[in-house]
């Protein structure tokens, strides 16, 4: 897939899915698959999105990325997208709706079809919506479609809703809305090796600073490594027993018998909240609790393994 962060012209006429697509949840997928389906008509399936998150974090509306750009590219490729435009928001924020359609959609993307969500807004100040997009596109011979909300649990799926669930530790519910588990994909970094001294060596990953922060605590997890899945028990937080000055994701895979993983990129899927972080009286008590949590994670796999969503 070709990725553009500027106004490079499309190599051919395209079908463009428009949106922020910050979580690539089921609602976003509905919009994107409409563009992907146009490949059979000879159009280049294209996604046009924007960089620059201006969200302000609050308990009511937690902010942060849900997936990395690398994950987003991989998922879009699997959905059949051939071109991705990631335009800096500052480069389009002062365009009128008509300028955006004329210069970007028609001029740069060579769009012949567009798709967007029911709540898509664009143009200076975000004053134009999906209806205005359809009208402006029609004047230029561009077909357009608007995807309605995808409903789950009686409410529309949204990235804000997913972020709130992750921040509350309700990662199973978040996975249902995403269509896949919430996860961390990053290299394993060196830690203080306390886990190794306890006989529970952990694979440590940094939490990207721009990421949504899950509820601190211990989770049942699944780690994808070298083409295989491993049961894991993952601590996310500040390690109150031994102390840490940064948020880490630390995962012990009780059934992994391979060598060191330092520098290797792994995918740690966060599946079920087991308990909050707790400061233990000593390392012996901490180890006892880790072993209990590992059994809880194994039990979760035995009961739900076949039903866990695949990434």
C-alpha positions, 0 to 999 in steps of 0.5 A: 500500500502506498502512503502519502503525507502530502498532496501527491496525486493519485496514480489513478481514479479512486474510491475514497473513504473519508474520516479520522479512523482513529480506532479502525473500529467496526463503524470505521470498517463499514465506511472503509469497506465501501471504498474497498469494494470499488476495486472491482470497478477499476477504482483505486481503494483509498483512505483519506485521514488526518494527523494531529490529535487535538483531543483534550484528556478528561475522565469523561472523554479520555484521549489517546491513540488506540492503535499505532500507524503501523497497525493501521497500515497493516489492517487497511492493507488486509481490508483491500486498501491500496492508497492511504493519505494521512494529511496534516490537519493544519494543511486542510483546516482553513479550506472551505468545504468546496475547496476541499472537494475541488482541490483534495478529493477531485484534484489530488485523489481523482475521486470518482466515489466517496464514502464517509460516516454519518457524523463526518464533518469537514471544511473550515471550522468543521461546518460541513457534513455528509450532506454537503459532501454529497451535494458538492461531489454530485456537482463534479460527477463524484458518487457518494455514500454515507454509512449509518452508525453501527450499533452495539449494546443499543448505542453507536460504536465510537472511538470515545466509547472505546477509549472510555472502556479501555480506561476503565479496564473493560477491555473485553467490551472494547474488543467487541466494538473494535472487532479485535483485541486492544493490544500493544505492538512494540519491541521488548525492552530491558527491565530490572530483571526482578521477574527473572529472579522470581522465576517469572521472566517478563517481556517488557514493552513501553506504552507509547506516550500518545496511547490511551492509558488502560486502567492500571492492573493485571490482565489476562493476555495473549501474546503473538510471537514467532507465528504462535499464540501464548497465554500471558499475564500482563501488568500495566502500570507503575509496579508499586511493589518495586517502583517505576518512574514510567508506565510499562507493560510487563508480560509473563508467558508461563508456557514460553520456553524460548530465549531472550526476547530483547529487541523483538517486536511482539503483539500483546493482546489485553483480554480481561482485567484480573485485579488492580495494582497492589503494593505487596509486603515483599517479593515472595508475596508478589510471586505468589500473586503472579502465580495465582494470576497466571492460573486465572489467565490459563482458566480464561483461555480454557473457557474462552480460547475458541471465542477470543477475537483474532487480530 
